[in-house]
Amino acid sequence: HIGHALTFTIQDTLIRWRRMQGRDALWQPGTDHAGIATQMVVERLLATQGQDRRAMGREAFLAHVWEWKAQSGGTITRQLRRLGASLDWKRERFTMDEGLSRAVREVFVTLHRQGLIYRDRRLVNWDPALGTAISDLEVESREVKGNLWHLRYPVEGQPGAFITVATSRPETMLGDVAVAVHPEDERFRHLVGKQVVLPLVGRAIPVIADEYSDPEKGTGAVKITPAHDFNDFEVGKRHGLAMPSVLDAEAKVRVEEIADALSGADGAGDPEFVRGLAGQDRFAARKAIVARLEELGLLEKVEPHTHQVPHGDRGGVPIEPRLTWQWYCDAATLAKPAVEAVESGRTAFVPKQWENTFFAWMRDIQPWCISRQLWWGHRIPAWYGPEDTIFVAHTADEAAAAARVRFGRDVELTQDEDVLDTWFSSA
């Protein structure tokens, strides 16, 4: 209601005023394809008919989406017409129409050639209900009454000696690769550089000194799981640690990446138990892990702990930080001209104090994850060939020609399955 009655009223007033002054004034109507929201709606509709998108395949599913769009896609513009908003309706556009789709491909290819779009393996906000990466703005923090579990990790070669870590997510311990303590924390200084045994898994992991560990929080020692926590990921990069993933796209336990590390070391390891967790939901695995640690005498205590847990604003389930290959846009470089425009006074904020909010966003901007694991949207114009080659091109034919030059013959190429974030397409 606010969007229609307030925003559009102001726009309508301004555009009519300029027309009455005799200016050439265009109010351009356009809608985006709302990738995640639309795919969710259509999947739910199909589910009521006993159909599943994966069973029907990509082409058939997209045909259903276009059909739904024809029936329901004009709701917003119909409302604007009823409000009497004076847009130039004959020019109406949609992000997935042919002309705009061509423009999106053009921008992707251009930015990639300029080094401003690239592929990287980083942590993303992963929504297990939707099966896709989502942006920070699609994540909402909810207060959850949980627990803090204090777990004992045996010190290797020192019977009866332990280092205790506190965690709100025991299920991720399967992917621990280190325990971090603060460099100036006297309690643990003698353990830095030594190895501890990761309970259940049985692998030996190092005790490292890192300022990320807060002596005042928990026990002062923190488990480091780089593939499942944003802060741990940074610690892992600083110390060159391995980054095994122990949860899959549906947030179920997977043990493939830790299979080689499983051993019965120091009586704390239980390889058979860990293998038995494969395929279990994260919360079921949490219960099983805590119960098994208690049996082994490695659960020191459990404290009630109320904390903020990130949830997907659409799927409504807790978000998992997940280590995946995605496409990124170099937002920091793109932000520089915008920052400079405000610094030089060419762009002014009214009231002026909003400059501070703008600078806080723009000066600390992170790489923008622009790929989504959906079917509805602009499919990423990248094709994969032999020897891990990637060909970014406007069309499949153009990619094939580039591959021919590279290999001296025709080779099989496969287009990236992902689509672009709706906001990238809209921009």
TORLO-792137 format. One record per residue (C-alpha): residue number from 0; residue in one letter; x, y, z. Coordinates in nm, 3 decimals. Example, Ala and Ser with C-alpha at 12.3 -4.5 7.8 and 13.67 -1.06 7.14 Angstrom:
   seq   type      east     north        up
     0      A     1.230    -0.450     0.780
     1      S     1.367    -0.106     0.714
END
This chain:
   seq   type      east     north        up
     0      H     0.000     0.000     0.000
     1      I     0.278     0.245     0.090
     2      G     0.457     0.160    -0.236
     3      H     0.152     0.232    -0.447
     4      A    -0.017     0.517    -0.262
     5      L     0.297     0.705    -0.156
     6      T     0.579     0.629    -0.400
     7      F     0.369     0.620    -0.714
     8      T     0.167     0.926    -0.616
     9      I     0.489     1.127    -0.583
    10      Q     0.619     0.996    -0.916
    11      D     0.285     1.064    -1.086
    12      T     0.276     1.420    -0.948
    13      L     0.632     1.493    -1.067
    14      I     0.582     1.351    -1.417
    15      R     0.251     1.538    -1.473
    16      W     0.410     1.862    -1.348
    17      R     0.696     1.830    -1.598
    18      R     0.459     1.748    -1.884
    19      M     0.249     2.056    -1.800
    20      Q     0.569     2.262    -1.824
    21      G     0.602     2.139    -2.181
    22      R     0.900     1.911    -2.121
    23      D     0.960     1.576    -2.292
    24      A     0.902     1.352    -1.991
    25      L     0.899     0.972    -1.998
    26      W     0.763     0.758    -1.713
    27      Q     0.882     0.413    -1.817
    28      P     0.679     0.116    -1.687
    29      G     0.860    -0.210    -1.623
    30      T     0.848    -0.518    -1.401
    31      D     1.108    -0.772    -1.300
    32      H     1.064    -1.148    -1.297
    33      A     1.102    -1.192    -0.916
    34      G     1.310    -1.509    -0.955
    35      I     1.282    -1.676    -0.613
    36      A     0.928    -1.559    -0.531
    37      T     0.785    -1.663    -0.868
    38      Q     0.957    -2.002    -0.872
    39      M     0.825    -2.069    -0.519
    40      V     0.466    -1.982    -0.617
    41      V     0.472    -2.201    -0.927
    42      E     0.637    -2.494    -0.745
    43      R     0.363    -2.480    -0.479
    44      L     0.092    -2.472    -0.746
    45      L     0.245    -2.775    -0.917
    46      A     0.272    -2.957    -0.583
    47      T    -0.107    -2.924    -0.536
    48      Q    -0.140    -3.111    -0.869
    49      G     0.107    -3.379    -0.757
    50      Q     0.384    -3.251    -0.985
    51      D     0.750    -3.179    -0.910
    52      R     0.975    -2.949    -1.113
    53      R     1.274    -3.186    -1.107
    54      A     1.065    -3.472    -1.238
    55      M     0.927    -3.261    -1.526
    56      G     1.262    -3.098    -1.619
    57      R     1.367    -2.741    -1.684
    58      E     1.190    -2.670    -2.013
    59      A     0.851    -2.802    -1.899
    60      F     0.877    -2.615    -1.569
    61      L     0.960    -2.285    -1.740
    62      A     0.658    -2.332    -1.968
    63      H     0.442    -2.350    -1.653
    64      V     0.607    -2.031    -1.517
    65      W     0.533    -1.838    -1.838
    66      E     0.175    -1.965    -1.823
    67      W     0.143    -1.842    -1.463
    68      K     0.296    -1.508    -1.562
    69      A     0.037    -1.464    -1.838
    70      Q    -0.240    -1.512    -1.582
    71      S    -0.102    -1.334    -1.274
    72      G     0.200    -1.133    -1.385
    73      G     0.005    -0.814    -1.460
    74      T    -0.138    -0.760    -1.110
    75      I     0.088    -0.468    -1.018
    76      T     0.044    -0.284    -1.346
    77      R    -0.334    -0.337    -1.336
    78      Q    -0.337    -0.178    -0.989
    79      L    -0.138     0.119    -1.119
    80      R    -0.383     0.169    -1.405
    81      R    -0.672     0.168    -1.157
    82      L    -0.491     0.427    -0.945
    83      G    -0.474     0.646    -1.258
    84      A    -0.093     0.653    -1.270
    85      S     0.008     0.815    -1.601
    86      L     0.285     0.583    -1.719
    87      D     0.367     0.543    -2.088
    88      W     0.196     0.203    -2.108
    89      K     0.277     0.129    -2.472
    90      R     0.647     0.115    -2.374
    91      E     0.597    -0.141    -2.094
    92      R     0.888    -0.384    -2.051
    93      F     0.962    -0.705    -1.860
    94      T     1.311    -0.820    -1.757
    95      M     1.269    -1.156    -1.931
    96      D     1.157    -1.010    -2.265
    97      E     1.392    -1.065    -2.556
    98      G     1.543    -0.716    -2.570
    99      L     1.617    -0.690    -2.199
   100      S     1.747    -1.049    -2.187
   101      R     1.994    -0.954    -2.460
   102      A     2.098    -0.647    -2.257
   103      V     2.158    -0.860    -1.945
   104      R     2.382    -1.100    -2.141
   105      E     2.571    -0.805    -2.290
   106      V     2.644    -0.654    -1.947
   107      F     2.750    -0.990    -1.800
   108      V     2.991    -1.060    -2.087
   109      T     3.130    -0.703    -2.081
   110      L     3.189    -0.697    -1.706
   111      H     3.348    -1.044    -1.724
   112      R     3.589    -0.928    -1.996
   113      Q     3.678    -0.629    -1.775
   114      G     3.753    -0.864    -1.483
   115      L     3.459    -0.728    -1.282
   116      I     3.263    -1.056    -1.292
   117      Y     3.441    -1.375    -1.190
   118      R     3.378    -1.723    -1.048
   119      D     3.496    -1.804    -0.696
   120      R     3.450    -2.059    -0.417
   121      R     3.336    -1.871    -0.111
   122      L     3.083    -1.898     0.171
   123      V     2.729    -1.787     0.086
   124      N     2.400    -1.764     0.272
   125      W     2.242    -2.094     0.168
   126      D     1.868    -2.154     0.203
   127      P     1.818    -2.533     0.241
   128      A     1.441    -2.500     0.178
   129      L     1.489    -2.320    -0.155
   130      G     1.817    -2.491    -0.248
   131      T     1.987    -2.169    -0.351
   132      A     2.224    -1.896    -0.237
   133      I     2.041    -1.584    -0.119
   134      S     2.156    -1.229    -0.047
   135      D     2.220    -1.072     0.294
   136      L     1.901    -0.866     0.244
   137      E     1.694    -1.186     0.213
   138      V     1.816    -1.307     0.553
   139      E     1.636    -1.211     0.874
   140      S     1.772    -1.272     1.223
   141      R     1.532    -1.437     1.467
   142      E     1.586    -1.476     1.840
   143      V     1.605    -1.846     1.923
   144      K     1.619    -2.011     2.267
   145      G     1.889    -2.272     2.222
   146      N     2.184    -2.419     2.408
   147      L     2.557    -2.374     2.436
   148      W     2.723    -2.716     2.447
   149      H     3.067    -2.738     2.612
   150      L     3.263    -3.013     2.437
   151      R     3.593    -3.169     2.548
   152      Y     3.860    -3.225     2.283
   153      P     4.136    -3.459     2.414
   154      V     4.494    -3.327     2.385
   155      E     4.691    -3.572     2.170
   156      G     4.944    -3.779     2.363
   157      Q     4.837    -3.637     2.703
   158      P     4.591    -3.882     2.865
   159      G     4.331    -3.701     3.075
   160      A     4.410    -3.355     2.928
   161      F     4.137    -3.171     2.736
   162      I     4.062    -2.833     2.581
   163      T     3.694    -2.740     2.611
   164      V     3.511    -2.549     2.337
   165      A     3.160    -2.403     2.357
   166      T     2.933    -2.419     2.053
   167      S     2.570    -2.356     1.963
   168      R     2.603    -2.585     1.658
   169      P     2.752    -2.923     1.760
   170      E     2.656    -3.080     1.425
   171      T     2.922    -2.875     1.243
   172      M     3.203    -3.020     1.462
   173      L     3.241    -3.298     1.204
   174      G     3.405    -3.034     0.982
   175      D     3.633    -2.882     1.248
   176      V     3.993    -2.833     1.133
   177      A     4.139    -2.643     1.431
   178      V     4.073    -2.499     1.776
   179      A     4.156    -2.128     1.809
   180      V     4.265    -1.947     2.126
   181      H     4.362    -1.583     2.175
   182      P     4.741    -1.531     2.144
   183      E     4.751    -1.353     2.484
   184      D     4.528    -1.597     2.673
   185      E     4.759    -1.743     2.942
   186      R     4.523    -2.038     3.004
   187      F     4.595    -2.192     2.665
   188      R     4.939    -2.062     2.566
   189      H     5.104    -2.398     2.646
   190      L     4.870    -2.574     2.399
   191      V     4.933    -2.352     2.093
   192      G     5.103    -2.561     1.826
   193      K     4.992    -2.887     1.985
   194      Q     4.729    -3.123     1.840
   195      V     4.393    -3.220     1.985
   196      V     4.175    -3.511     1.877
   197      L     3.846    -3.413     1.714
   198      P     3.587    -3.626     1.897
   199      L     3.390    -3.881     1.691
   200      V     3.589    -3.806     1.374
   201      G     3.920    -3.896     1.537
   202      R     4.139    -3.666     1.324
   203      A     4.419    -3.469     1.490
   204      I     4.368    -3.094     1.453
   205      P     4.600    -2.809     1.562
   206      V     4.547    -2.552     1.837
   207      I     4.613    -2.216     1.673
   208      A     4.652    -1.862     1.807
   209      D     4.414    -1.613     1.648
   210      E     4.267    -1.287     1.778
   211      Y     3.922    -1.395     1.656
   212      S     3.896    -1.606     1.972
   213      D     3.748    -1.392     2.252
   214      P     3.880    -1.490     2.599
   215      E     3.559    -1.349     2.753
   216      K     3.318    -1.559     2.544
   217      G     3.231    -1.924     2.607
   218      T     3.541    -2.107     2.724
   219      G     3.784    -1.879     2.540
   220      A     3.859    -2.162     2.293
   221      V     3.659    -2.188     1.970
   222      K     3.621    -2.470     1.721
   223      I     3.707    -2.362     1.366
   224      T     3.484    -2.495     1.088
   225      P     3.571    -2.284     0.780
   226      A     3.310    -2.436     0.547
   227      H     3.019    -2.361     0.783
   228      D     3.082    -2.023     0.948
   229      F     3.170    -1.683     0.798
   230      N     3.417    -1.589     1.074
   231      D     3.576    -1.935     1.070
   232      F     3.616    -1.905     0.691
   233      E     3.834    -1.595     0.741
   234      V     4.036    -1.771     1.015
   235      G     4.079    -2.068     0.780
   236      K     4.212    -1.843     0.503
   237      R     4.456    -1.671     0.741
   238      H     4.601    -2.004     0.859
   239      G     4.578    -2.201     0.532
   240      L     4.341    -2.460     0.682
   241      A     4.143    -2.726     0.495
   242      M     3.772    -2.651     0.440
   243      P     3.571    -2.975     0.431
   244      S     3.191    -2.945     0.392
   245      V     2.983    -3.175     0.614
   246      L     2.631    -3.063     0.514
   247      D     2.475    -3.092     0.167
   248      A     2.235    -2.861    -0.022
   249      E     1.941    -2.980     0.192
   250      A     2.142    -2.936     0.516
   251      K     2.179    -3.311     0.559
   252      V     2.505    -3.466     0.684
   253      R     2.755    -3.570     0.419
   254      V     3.081    -3.744     0.509
   255      E     3.260    -3.774     0.173
   256      E     3.498    -3.486     0.242
   257      I     3.599    -3.617     0.586
   258      A     3.602    -3.991     0.500
   259      D     3.984    -4.007     0.491
   260      A     4.011    -3.841     0.833
   261      L     3.790    -4.089     1.019
   262      S     3.982    -4.293     1.277
   263      G     3.942    -4.437     1.625
   264      A     4.226    -4.225     1.770
   265      D     4.266    -4.188     2.148
   266      G     3.933    -4.358     2.211
   267      A     3.755    -4.036     2.110
   268      G     3.703    -4.136     1.747
   269      D     3.398    -4.334     1.636
   270      P     3.415    -4.378     1.256
   271      E     3.114    -4.610     1.232
   272      F     2.894    -4.365     1.423
   273      V     2.999    -4.077     1.194
   274      R     2.934    -4.281     0.878
   275      G     2.590    -4.364     1.019
   276      L     2.505    -3.994     1.034
   277      A     2.523    -3.959     0.652
   278      G     2.193    -3.838     0.510
   279      Q     2.052    -3.728     0.846
   280      D     1.892    -3.384     0.882
   281      R     2.119    -3.134     1.062
   282      F     1.898    -3.113     1.373
   283      A     1.857    -3.491     1.404
   284      A     2.236    -3.522     1.367
   285      R     2.282    -3.258     1.639
   286      K     2.082    -3.467     1.888
   287      A     2.267    -3.786     1.797
   288      I     2.611    -3.619     1.822
   289      V     2.536    -3.463     2.162
   290      A     2.405    -3.797     2.296
   291      R     2.714    -3.985     2.170
   292      L     2.955    -3.726     2.317
   293      E     2.777    -3.761     2.650
   294      E     2.823    -4.140     2.636
   295      L     3.196    -4.090     2.571
   296      G     3.229    -3.846     2.864
   297      L     3.318    -3.561     2.625
   298      L     3.016    -3.339     2.698
   299      E     3.121    -3.115     2.987
   300      K     2.796    -2.920     3.033
   301      V     2.497    -2.766     2.853
   302      E     2.390    -2.406     2.915
   303      P     2.065    -2.241     2.797
   304      H     2.160    -1.985     2.531
   305      T     1.933    -1.731     2.362
   306      H     2.089    -1.605     2.041
   307      Q     2.014    -1.461     1.696
   308      V     1.982    -1.721     1.422
   309      P     1.968    -1.614     1.054
   310      H     1.660    -1.743     0.868
   311      G     1.560    -1.719     0.502
   312      D     1.285    -1.457     0.472
   313      R     1.093    -1.673     0.220
   314      G     1.177    -2.033     0.307
   315      G     1.154    -1.956     0.679
   316      V     1.423    -2.210     0.779
   317      P     1.764    -2.140     0.939
   318      I     2.025    -2.038     0.684
   319      E     2.346    -2.239     0.645
   320      P     2.674    -2.070     0.552
   321      R     2.783    -2.297     0.263
   322      L     3.104    -2.322     0.063
   323      T     3.012    -2.329    -0.305
   324      W     3.126    -2.211    -0.646
   325      Q     2.930    -1.898    -0.745
   326      W     2.958    -1.602    -0.980
   327      Y     3.058    -1.271    -0.820
   328      C     3.057    -0.907    -0.920
   329      D     3.339    -0.679    -0.800
   330      A     3.109    -0.435    -0.620
   331      A     3.397    -0.246    -0.454
   332      T     3.538    -0.134    -0.790
   333      L     3.191    -0.047    -0.922
   334      A     3.119     0.157    -0.606
   335      K     3.423     0.386    -0.643
   336      P     3.269     0.637    -0.891
   337      A     2.955     0.656    -0.673
   338      V     3.163     0.729    -0.361
   339      E     3.367     0.989    -0.549
   340      A     3.051     1.163    -0.673
   341      V     2.934     1.221    -0.314
   342      E     3.283     1.310    -0.183
   343      S     3.323     1.575    -0.455
   344      G     2.975     1.721    -0.393
   345      R     2.837     1.634    -0.739
   346      T     2.578     1.418    -0.565
   347      A     2.419     1.562    -0.250
   348      F     2.210     1.389     0.017
   349      V     1.920     1.569     0.181
   350      P     1.936     1.556     0.483
   351      K     2.316     1.555     0.468
   352      Q     2.369     1.303     0.750
   353      W     2.251     1.024     0.517
   354      E     2.592     1.054     0.350
   355      N     2.730     0.862     0.649
   356      T     2.497     0.567     0.588
   357      F     2.585     0.573     0.217
   358      F     2.961     0.573     0.288
   359      A     2.924     0.295     0.547
   360      W     2.761     0.077     0.278
   361      M     2.983     0.172    -0.012
   362      R     3.327     0.175     0.151
   363      D     3.283    -0.167     0.313
   364      I     3.101    -0.333     0.023
   365      Q     3.171    -0.703    -0.028
   366      P     3.186    -0.907    -0.353
   367      W     2.828    -0.946    -0.477
   368      C     2.713    -1.306    -0.531
   369      I     2.503    -1.278    -0.848
   370      S     2.426    -1.646    -0.921
   371      R     2.120    -1.833    -0.795
   372      Q     2.047    -2.206    -0.808
   373      L     1.707    -2.155    -0.971
   374      W     1.554    -2.219    -1.314
   375      W     1.344    -1.903    -1.353
   376      G     1.563    -1.612    -1.456
   377      H     1.842    -1.523    -1.696
   378      R     2.059    -1.831    -1.733
   379      I     2.426    -1.745    -1.686
   380      P     2.596    -1.712    -2.027
   381      A     2.893    -1.934    -1.939
   382      W     2.976    -2.271    -2.095
   383      Y     3.206    -2.536    -1.947
   384      G     3.443    -2.741    -2.161
   385      P     3.727    -2.993    -2.120
   386      E     4.024    -2.928    -1.887
   387      D     3.812    -2.703    -1.658
   388      T     3.778    -2.438    -1.929
   389      I     3.501    -2.176    -1.909
   390      F     3.378    -1.976    -2.207
   391      V     3.169    -1.666    -2.129
   392      A     2.986    -1.554    -2.443
   393      H     2.665    -1.391    -2.570
   394      T     2.543    -1.714    -2.733
   395      A     2.613    -2.089    -2.743
   396      D     2.751    -2.050    -3.097
   397      E     2.992    -1.780    -2.984
   398      A     3.109    -2.003    -2.695
   399      A     3.155    -2.297    -2.934
   400      A     3.365    -2.080    -3.167
   401      A     3.587    -1.969    -2.875
   402      A     3.630    -2.334    -2.768
   403      R     3.723    -2.429    -3.127
   404      V     4.000    -2.168    -3.124
   405      R     4.124    -2.298    -2.787
   406      F     4.123    -2.670    -2.873
   407      G     4.156    -2.667    -3.251
   408      R     3.841    -2.880    -3.285
   409      D     3.476    -2.897    -3.183
   410      V     3.434    -2.996    -2.818
   411      E     3.132    -3.065    -2.602
   412      L     3.019    -2.763    -2.396
   413      T     2.766    -2.749    -2.113
   414      Q     2.594    -2.425    -2.015
   415      D     2.596    -2.319    -1.649
   416      E     2.275    -2.440    -1.479
   417      D     2.240    -2.130    -1.258
   418      V     2.052    -1.806    -1.325
   419      L     2.139    -1.449    -1.234
   420      D     2.011    -1.280    -0.921
   421      T     1.693    -1.087    -1.009
   422      W     1.850    -0.762    -0.884
   423      F     2.145    -0.801    -1.121
   424      S     1.903    -0.858    -1.409
   425      S     1.689    -0.559    -1.307
   426      A     1.992    -0.333    -1.286
END
